[in-house]
Amino acid sequence: MTKLKRSAIPDDRPLKITIELPAAVHRDLVVCADCLNGQHACVSQAGDEPCRT
């Protein structure tokens, strides 16, 4: 694996990064976001499963 070179960001411009995630991780993140957004009583958008609390 290549080591990342980190340094200070010279200004406050927004950065755009892209990562690839397995579908299962994406679904889990969507479920987590649904629950954190207070949608505990709603059905998750990821797989029609109720949020687990």
N, CA, C and O atoms as a Tripos MOL2 file, in Angstrom:
@<TRIPOS>MOLECULE
protein
  212   211    53     0     0
PROTEIN
NO_CHARGES

@<TRIPOS>ATOM
      1 N           0.8430   -1.1740    0.0000 N.3       1 MET1
      2 CA          0.0000    0.0000    0.0000 C.3       1 MET1
      3 C           0.8920    1.2410    0.0000 C.2       1 MET1
      4 O           1.8890    1.2970    0.7190 O.2       1 MET1
      5 N           0.5340    2.2070   -0.7910 N.am      2 THR2
      6 CA          1.2960    3.4460   -0.8730 C.3       2 THR2
      7 C           1.0390    4.2900    0.3640 C.2       2 THR2
      8 O          -0.1000    4.4260    0.8110 O.2       2 THR2
      9 N           2.1030    4.8540    0.9090 N.am      3 LYS3
     10 CA          1.9390    5.7370    2.0650 C.3       3 LYS3
     11 C           1.4600    7.0960    1.5950 C.2       3 LYS3
     12 O           1.9110    7.6090    0.5710 O.2       3 LYS3
     13 N           0.5380    7.6750    2.3560 N.am      4 LEU4
     14 CA          0.0270    8.9960    2.0340 C.3       4 LEU4
     15 C           0.9770   10.0520    2.5590 C.2       4 LEU4
     16 O           1.5230    9.9300    3.6560 O.2       4 LEU4
     17 N           1.1660   11.0830    1.7670 N.am      5 LYS5
     18 CA          1.9780   12.2160    2.2060 C.3       5 LYS5
     19 C           1.0170   13.2980    2.6710 C.2       5 LYS5
     20 O           0.2300   13.8250    1.8850 O.2       5 LYS5
     21 N           1.0870   13.6200    3.9430 N.am      6 ARG6
     22 CA          0.1870   14.6230    4.5000 C.3       6 ARG6
     23 C           0.9620   15.8970    4.7530 C.2       6 ARG6
     24 O           2.1240   15.8720    5.1610 O.2       6 ARG6
     25 N           0.3060   16.9930    4.5060 N.am      7 SER7
     26 CA          0.8820   18.2970    4.8160 C.3       7 SER7
     27 C          -0.2550   19.2580    5.1320 C.2       7 SER7
     28 O          -1.4290   18.9260    4.9650 O.2       7 SER7
     29 N           0.0970   20.4260    5.5810 N.am      8 ALA8
     30 CA         -0.9170   21.4290    5.9090 C.3       8 ALA8
     31 C          -1.6080   21.8920    4.6300 C.2       8 ALA8
     32 O          -0.9710   22.0330    3.5860 O.2       8 ALA8
     33 N          -2.9080   22.1260    4.7190 N.am      9 ILE9
     34 CA         -3.6570   22.6600    3.5830 C.3       9 ILE9
     35 C          -3.4760   24.1700    3.6140 C.2       9 ILE9
     36 O          -3.8280   24.8110    4.6040 O.2       9 ILE9
     37 N          -2.9360   24.7490    2.5480 N.am     10 PRO10
     38 CA         -2.5740   26.1720    2.5800 C.3      10 PRO10
     39 C          -3.7440   27.1480    2.6650 C.2      10 PRO10
     40 O          -3.5460   28.2830    3.1000 O.2      10 PRO10
     41 N          -4.9320   26.7630    2.2750 N.am     11 ASP11
     42 CA         -6.0630   27.6760    2.3420 C.3      11 ASP11
     43 C          -7.3100   26.9080    2.7770 C.2      11 ASP11
     44 O          -7.2430   25.7140    3.0670 O.2      11 ASP11
     45 N          -8.4290   27.5910    2.8180 N.am     12 ASP12
     46 CA         -9.6670   26.9730    3.3020 C.3      12 ASP12
     47 C         -10.5810   26.5210    2.1780 C.2      12 ASP12
     48 O         -11.7910   26.4150    2.3750 O.2      12 ASP12
     49 N         -10.0320   26.2540    1.0140 N.am     13 ARG13
     50 CA        -10.8660   25.7830   -0.0840 C.3      13 ARG13
     51 C         -11.3810   24.3760    0.2250 C.2      13 ARG13
     52 O         -10.6620   23.5620    0.8050 O.2      13 ARG13
     53 N         -12.6160   24.0940   -0.1590 N.am     14 PRO14
     54 CA        -13.1390   22.7380    0.0540 C.3      14 PRO14
     55 C         -12.3660   21.7330   -0.8080 C.2      14 PRO14
     56 O         -11.9150   22.0450   -1.9100 O.2      14 PRO14
     57 N         -12.2320   20.5390   -0.2760 N.am     15 LEU15
     58 CA        -11.5800   19.4620   -1.0010 C.3      15 LEU15
     59 C         -12.6190   18.4340   -1.3910 C.2      15 LEU15
     60 O         -13.6050   18.2320   -0.6820 O.2      15 LEU15
     61 N         -12.4010   17.7950   -2.5050 N.am     16 LYS16
     62 CA        -13.2990   16.7420   -2.9500 C.3      16 LYS16
     63 C         -12.4980   15.4480   -2.9990 C.2      16 LYS16
     64 O         -11.4510   15.3740   -3.6410 O.2      16 LYS16
     65 N         -13.0070   14.4280   -2.3100 N.am     17 ILE17
     66 CA        -12.3550   13.1350   -2.3370 C.3      17 ILE17
     67 C         -13.3710   12.0890   -2.7690 C.2      17 ILE17
     68 O         -14.5750   12.2660   -2.5800 O.2      17 ILE17
     69 N         -12.8960   11.0300   -3.3340 N.am     18 THR18
     70 CA        -13.7490    9.9350   -3.7660 C.3      18 THR18
     71 C         -13.1910    8.6300   -3.2110 C.2      18 THR18
     72 O         -11.9920    8.3660   -3.3000 O.2      18 THR18
     73 N         -14.0690    7.8230   -2.6410 N.am     19 ILE19
     74 CA        -13.6590    6.5080   -2.1550 C.3      19 ILE19
     75 C         -14.6440    5.4730   -2.6900 C.2      19 ILE19
     76 O         -15.8000    5.7860   -2.9740 O.2      19 ILE19
     77 N         -14.1800    4.2670   -2.8190 N.am     20 GLU20
     78 CA        -15.0460    3.1680   -3.2450 C.3      20 GLU20
     79 C         -15.3230    2.2900   -2.0360 C.2      20 GLU20
     80 O         -14.4050    1.8550   -1.3400 O.2      20 GLU20
     81 N         -16.6140    2.0340   -1.7960 N.am     21 LEU21
     82 CA        -17.0430    1.2060   -0.6810 C.3      21 LEU21
     83 C         -17.8210    0.0150   -1.2030 C.2      21 LEU21
     84 O         -18.5170    0.1280   -2.2110 O.2      21 LEU21
     85 N         -17.7150   -1.1210   -0.5360 N.am     22 PRO22
     86 CA        -18.5760   -2.2390   -0.8860 C.3      22 PRO22
     87 C         -20.0380   -1.8580   -0.6460 C.2      22 PRO22
     88 O         -20.3300   -1.0270    0.2140 O.2      22 PRO22
     89 N         -20.9390   -2.4530   -1.3900 N.am     23 ALA23
     90 CA        -22.3640   -2.1380   -1.2770 C.3      23 ALA23
     91 C         -22.8800   -2.3550    0.1440 C.2      23 ALA23
     92 O         -23.7070   -1.5800    0.6230 O.2      23 ALA23
     93 N         -22.4120   -3.3820    0.8100 N.am     24 ALA24
     94 CA        -22.8790   -3.6750    2.1650 C.3      24 ALA24
     95 C         -22.5070   -2.5430    3.1320 C.2      24 ALA24
     96 O         -23.2990   -2.1910    4.0070 O.2      24 ALA24
     97 N         -21.3210   -1.9800    2.9780 N.am     25 VAL25
     98 CA        -20.8980   -0.8700    3.8370 C.3      25 VAL25
     99 C         -21.7670    0.3560    3.5650 C.2      25 VAL25
    100 O         -22.1730    1.0520    4.4950 O.2      25 VAL25
    101 N         -22.0480    0.6180    2.2930 N.am     26 HIS26
    102 CA        -22.9050    1.7520    1.9440 C.3      26 HIS26
    103 C         -24.2910    1.5980    2.5550 C.2      26 HIS26
    104 O         -24.8360    2.5530    3.1100 O.2      26 HIS26
    105 N         -24.8610    0.4040    2.4570 N.am     27 ARG27
    106 CA        -26.1850    0.1610    3.0390 C.3      27 ARG27
    107 C         -26.1560    0.3880    4.5480 C.2      27 ARG27
    108 O         -27.0730    0.9940    5.1010 O.2      27 ARG27
    109 N         -25.1150   -0.0920    5.2100 N.am     28 ASP28
    110 CA        -25.0110    0.0970    6.6600 C.3      28 ASP28
    111 C         -24.8930    1.5750    7.0190 C.2      28 ASP28
    112 O         -25.4750    2.0190    8.0090 O.2      28 ASP28
    113 N         -24.1480    2.3370    6.2270 N.am     29 LEU29
    114 CA        -24.0100    3.7670    6.4810 C.3      29 LEU29
    115 C         -25.3330    4.4980    6.2820 C.2      29 LEU29
    116 O         -25.6470    5.4250    7.0290 O.2      29 LEU29
    117 N         -26.1100    4.0890    5.2840 N.am     30 VAL30
    118 CA        -27.4170    4.7070    5.0490 C.3      30 VAL30
    119 C         -28.3540    4.4100    6.2180 C.2      30 VAL30
    120 O         -29.0800    5.2950    6.6690 O.2      30 VAL30
    121 N         -28.3430    3.1830    6.7050 N.am     31 VAL31
    122 CA        -29.1770    2.8130    7.8510 C.3      31 VAL31
    123 C         -28.7650    3.6210    9.0780 C.2      31 VAL31
    124 O         -29.6180    4.1120    9.8170 O.2      31 VAL31
    125 N         -27.4700    3.7590    9.2920 N.am     32 CYS32
    126 CA        -26.9660    4.5310   10.4260 C.3      32 CYS32
    127 C         -27.4000    5.9890   10.3090 C.2      32 CYS32
    128 O         -27.8300    6.5840   11.2970 O.2      32 CYS32
    129 N         -27.2940    6.5650    9.1260 N.am     33 ALA33
    130 CA        -27.7060    7.9610    8.9130 C.3      33 ALA33
    131 C         -29.1990    8.1260    9.1650 C.2      33 ALA33
    132 O         -29.6220    9.1100    9.7720 O.2      33 ALA33
    133 N         -29.9970    7.1710    8.7030 N.am     34 ASP34
    134 CA        -31.4400    7.2290    8.9450 C.3      34 ASP34
    135 C         -31.7260    7.2730   10.4450 C.2      34 ASP34
    136 O         -32.5330    8.0780   10.9080 O.2      34 ASP34
    137 N         -31.0670    6.4110   11.1870 N.am     35 CYS35
    138 CA        -31.3010    6.3520   12.6320 C.3      35 CYS35
    139 C         -30.8340    7.6290   13.3140 C.2      35 CYS35
    140 O         -31.5150    8.1330   14.2060 O.2      35 CYS35
    141 N         -29.6970    8.1540   12.9160 N.am     36 LEU36
    142 CA        -29.1870    9.3750   13.5240 C.3      36 LEU36
    143 C         -30.0510   10.5830   13.1900 C.2      36 LEU36
    144 O         -30.0600   11.5580   13.9410 O.2      36 LEU36
    145 N         -30.7670   10.5360   12.0930 N.am     37 ASN37
    146 CA        -31.6360   11.6420   11.6990 C.3      37 ASN37
    147 C         -32.9850   11.5870   12.3970 C.2      37 ASN37
    148 O         -33.8940   12.3360   12.0390 O.2      37 ASN37
    149 N         -33.1310   10.7230   13.3750 N.am     38 GLY38
    150 CA        -34.3620   10.6830   14.1460 C.3      38 GLY38
    151 C         -35.4870    9.9340   13.4610 C.2      38 GLY38
    152 O         -36.6540   10.1470   13.7910 O.2      38 GLY38
    153 N         -35.1710    9.0700   12.5270 N.am     39 GLN39
    154 CA        -36.1920    8.3340   11.8030 C.3      39 GLN39
    155 C         -36.3510    6.9350   12.3920 C.2      39 GLN39
    156 O         -36.5140    5.9620   11.6560 O.2      39 GLN39
    157 N         -36.3030    6.8390   13.7100 N.am     40 HIS40
    158 CA        -36.3640    5.5260   14.3620 C.3      40 HIS40
    159 C         -37.6640    4.7920   14.0710 C.2      40 HIS40
    160 O         -37.6750    3.5650   13.9740 O.2      40 HIS40
    161 N         -38.7490    5.5240   13.9320 N.am     41 ALA41
    162 CA        -40.0310    4.8840   13.6900 C.3      41 ALA41
    163 C         -40.2650    4.6220   12.2080 C.2      41 ALA41
    164 O         -41.2060    3.9170   11.8430 O.2      41 ALA41
    165 N         -39.4270    5.1780   11.3660 N.am     42 CYS42
    166 CA        -39.6030    5.0260    9.9250 C.3      42 CYS42
    167 C         -38.8490    3.8070    9.4200 C.2      42 CYS42
    168 O         -37.9770    3.2700   10.1040 O.2      42 CYS42
    169 N         -39.1900    3.3890    8.2390 N.am     43 VAL43
    170 CA        -38.4880    2.2960    7.5860 C.3      43 VAL43
    171 C         -37.2830    2.8670    6.8880 C.2      43 VAL43
    172 O         -37.3710    3.9100    6.2400 O.2      43 VAL43
    173 N         -36.1630    2.2000    7.0110 N.am     44 SER44
    174 CA        -34.9370    2.6540    6.3690 C.3      44 SER44
    175 C         -35.0600    2.6260    4.8580 C.2      44 SER44
    176 O         -35.7850    1.7950    4.3120 O.2      44 SER44
    177 N         -34.3690    3.5160    4.1810 N.am     45 GLN45
    178 CA        -34.3520    3.5370    2.7410 C.3      45 GLN45
    179 C         -33.4660    2.4350    2.1820 C.2      45 GLN45
    180 O         -33.4990    2.1650    0.9810 O.2      45 GLN45
    181 N         -32.6850    1.8050    3.0260 N.am     46 ALA46
    182 CA        -31.7370    0.7730    2.5820 C.3      46 ALA46
    183 C         -32.2950   -0.6120    2.9180 C.2      46 ALA46
    184 O         -32.0040   -1.1510    3.9860 O.2      46 ALA46
    185 N         -33.0610   -1.1690    2.0520 N.am     47 GLY47
    186 CA        -33.5150   -2.5420    2.2260 C.3      47 GLY47
    187 C         -34.8290   -2.7150    2.9520 C.2      47 GLY47
    188 O         -35.1780   -3.8390    3.3120 O.2      47 GLY47
    189 N         -35.5710   -1.6490    3.1810 N.am     48 ASP48
    190 CA        -36.8870   -1.7290    3.8260 C.3      48 ASP48
    191 C         -36.8440   -2.4110    5.1880 C.2      48 ASP48
    192 O         -37.7770   -3.1210    5.5630 O.2      48 ASP48
    193 N         -35.7610   -2.1960    5.9240 N.am     49 GLU49
    194 CA        -35.6420   -2.7570    7.2620 C.3      49 GLU49
    195 C         -35.8810   -1.6640    8.2900 C.2      49 GLU49
    196 O         -35.4310   -0.5350    8.0940 O.2      49 GLU49
    197 N         -36.5810   -1.9690    9.3860 N.am     50 PRO50
    198 CA        -36.7250   -0.9500   10.4280 C.3      50 PRO50
    199 C         -35.3860   -0.6630   11.0680 C.2      50 PRO50
    200 O         -34.5260   -1.5410   11.1380 O.2      50 PRO50
    201 N         -35.2010    0.5550   11.5340 N.am     51 CYS51
    202 CA        -33.9530    0.9350   12.1990 C.3      51 CYS51
    203 C         -33.8380    0.1740   13.5100 C.2      51 CYS51
    204 O         -34.8220   -0.0340   14.2210 O.2      51 CYS51
    205 N         -32.6340   -0.2280   13.8050 N.am     52 ARG52
    206 CA        -32.3720   -0.8990   15.0780 C.3      52 ARG52
    207 C         -31.8950    0.1430   16.0700 C.2      52 ARG52
    208 O         -31.0410    0.9710   15.7540 O.2      52 ARG52
    209 N         -32.4440    0.1000   17.2570 N.am     53 THR53
    210 CA        -32.0230    1.0560   18.2860 C.3      53 THR53
    211 C         -31.3410    0.3460   19.4110 C.2      53 THR53
    212 O         -30.9150    0.9830   20.3750 O.2      53 THR53
@<TRIPOS>BOND
     1     1     2 1
     2     2     3 1
     3     3     4 2
     4     3     5 am
     5     5     6 1
     6     6     7 1
     7     7     8 2
     8     7     9 am
     9     9    10 1
    10    10    11 1
    11    11    12 2
    12    11    13 am
    13    13    14 1
    14    14    15 1
    15    15    16 2
    16    15    17 am
    17    17    18 1
    18    18    19 1
    19    19    20 2
    20    19    21 am
    21    21    22 1
    22    22    23 1
    23    23    24 2
    24    23    25 am
    25    25    26 1
    26    26    27 1
    27    27    28 2
    28    27    29 am
    29    29    30 1
    30    30    31 1
    31    31    32 2
    32    31    33 am
    33    33    34 1
    34    34    35 1
    35    35    36 2
    36    35    37 am
    37    37    38 1
    38    38    39 1
    39    39    40 2
    40    39    41 am
    41    41    42 1
    42    42    43 1
    43    43    44 2
    44    43    45 am
    45    45    46 1
    46    46    47 1
    47    47    48 2
    48    47    49 am
    49    49    50 1
    50    50    51 1
    51    51    52 2
    52    51    53 am
    53    53    54 1
    54    54    55 1
    55    55    56 2
    56    55    57 am
    57    57    58 1
    58    58    59 1
    59    59    60 2
    60    59    61 am
    61    61    62 1
    62    62    63 1
    63    63    64 2
    64    63    65 am
    65    65    66 1
    66    66    67 1
    67    67    68 2
    68    67    69 am
    69    69    70 1
    70    70    71 1
    71    71    72 2
    72    71    73 am
    73    73    74 1
    74    74    75 1
    75    75    76 2
    76    75    77 am
    77    77    78 1
    78    78    79 1
    79    79    80 2
    80    79    81 am
    81    81    82 1
    82    82    83 1
    83    83    84 2
    84    83    85 am
    85    85    86 1
    86    86    87 1
    87    87    88 2
    88    87    89 am
    89    89    90 1
    90    90    91 1
    91    91    92 2
    92    91    93 am
    93    93    94 1
    94    94    95 1
    95    95    96 2
    96    95    97 am
    97    97    98 1
    98    98    99 1
    99    99   100 2
   100    99   101 am
   101   101   102 1
   102   102   103 1
   103   103   104 2
   104   103   105 am
   105   105   106 1
   106   106   107 1
   107   107   108 2
   108   107   109 am
   109   109   110 1
   110   110   111 1
   111   111   112 2
   112   111   113 am
   113   113   114 1
   114   114   115 1
   115   115   116 2
   116   115   117 am
   117   117   118 1
   118   118   119 1
   119   119   120 2
   120   119   121 am
   121   121   122 1
   122   122   123 1
   123   123   124 2
   124   123   125 am
   125   125   126 1
   126   126   127 1
   127   127   128 2
   128   127   129 am
   129   129   130 1
   130   130   131 1
   131   131   132 2
   132   131   133 am
   133   133   134 1
   134   134   135 1
   135   135   136 2
   136   135   137 am
   137   137   138 1
   138   138   139 1
   139   139   140 2
   140   139   141 am
   141   141   142 1
   142   142   143 1
   143   143   144 2
   144   143   145 am
   145   145   146 1
   146   146   147 1
   147   147   148 2
   148   147   149 am
   149   149   150 1
   150   150   151 1
   151   151   152 2
   152   151   153 am
   153   153   154 1
   154   154   155 1
   155   155   156 2
   156   155   157 am
   157   157   158 1
   158   158   159 1
   159   159   160 2
   160   159   161 am
   161   161   162 1
   162   162   163 1
   163   163   164 2
   164   163   165 am
   165   165   166 1
   166   166   167 1
   167   167   168 2
   168   167   169 am
   169   169   170 1
   170   170   171 1
   171   171   172 2
   172   171   173 am
   173   173   174 1
   174   174   175 1
   175   175   176 2
   176   175   177 am
   177   177   178 1
   178   178   179 1
   179   179   180 2
   180   179   181 am
   181   181   182 1
   182   182   183 1
   183   183   184 2
   184   183   185 am
   185   185   186 1
   186   186   187 1
   187   187   188 2
   188   187   189 am
   189   189   190 1
   190   190   191 1
   191   191   192 2
   192   191   193 am
   193   193   194 1
   194   194   195 1
   195   195   196 2
   196   195   197 am
   197   197   198 1
   198   198   199 1
   199   199   200 2
   200   199   201 am
   201   201   202 1
   202   202   203 1
   203   203   204 2
   204   203   205 am
   205   205   206 1
   206   206   207 1
   207   207   208 2
   208   207   209 am
   209   209   210 1
   210   210   211 1
   211   211   212 2
@<TRIPOS>SUBSTRUCTURE
     1 MET1         2 RESIDUE 1 A MET
     2 THR2         6 RESIDUE 1 A THR
     3 LYS3        10 RESIDUE 1 A LYS
     4 LEU4        14 RESIDUE 1 A LEU
     5 LYS5        18 RESIDUE 1 A LYS
     6 ARG6        22 RESIDUE 1 A ARG
     7 SER7        26 RESIDUE 1 A SER
     8 ALA8        30 RESIDUE 1 A ALA
     9 ILE9        34 RESIDUE 1 A ILE
    10 PRO10       38 RESIDUE 1 A PRO
    11 ASP11       42 RESIDUE 1 A ASP
    12 ASP12       46 RESIDUE 1 A ASP
    13 ARG13       50 RESIDUE 1 A ARG
    14 PRO14       54 RESIDUE 1 A PRO
    15 LEU15       58 RESIDUE 1 A LEU
    16 LYS16       62 RESIDUE 1 A LYS
    17 ILE17       66 RESIDUE 1 A ILE
    18 THR18       70 RESIDUE 1 A THR
    19 ILE19       74 RESIDUE 1 A ILE
    20 GLU20       78 RESIDUE 1 A GLU
    21 LEU21       82 RESIDUE 1 A LEU
    22 PRO22       86 RESIDUE 1 A PRO
    23 ALA23       90 RESIDUE 1 A ALA
    24 ALA24       94 RESIDUE 1 A ALA
    25 VAL25       98 RESIDUE 1 A VAL
    26 HIS26      102 RESIDUE 1 A HIS
    27 ARG27      106 RESIDUE 1 A ARG
    28 ASP28      110 RESIDUE 1 A ASP
    29 LEU29      114 RESIDUE 1 A LEU
    30 VAL30      118 RESIDUE 1 A VAL
    31 VAL31      122 RESIDUE 1 A VAL
    32 CYS32      126 RESIDUE 1 A CYS
    33 ALA33      130 RESIDUE 1 A ALA
    34 ASP34      134 RESIDUE 1 A ASP
    35 CYS35      138 RESIDUE 1 A CYS
    36 LEU36      142 RESIDUE 1 A LEU
    37 ASN37      146 RESIDUE 1 A ASN
    38 GLY38      150 RESIDUE 1 A GLY
    39 GLN39      154 RESIDUE 1 A GLN
    40 HIS40      158 RESIDUE 1 A HIS
    41 ALA41      162 RESIDUE 1 A ALA
    42 CYS42      166 RESIDUE 1 A CYS
    43 VAL43      170 RESIDUE 1 A VAL
    44 SER44      174 RESIDUE 1 A SER
    45 GLN45      178 RESIDUE 1 A GLN
    46 ALA46      182 RESIDUE 1 A ALA
    47 GLY47      186 RESIDUE 1 A GLY
    48 ASP48      190 RESIDUE 1 A ASP
    49 GLU49      194 RESIDUE 1 A GLU
    50 PRO50      198 RESIDUE 1 A PRO
    51 CYS51      202 RESIDUE 1 A CYS
    52 ARG52      206 RESIDUE 1 A ARG
    53 THR53      210 RESIDUE 1 A THR
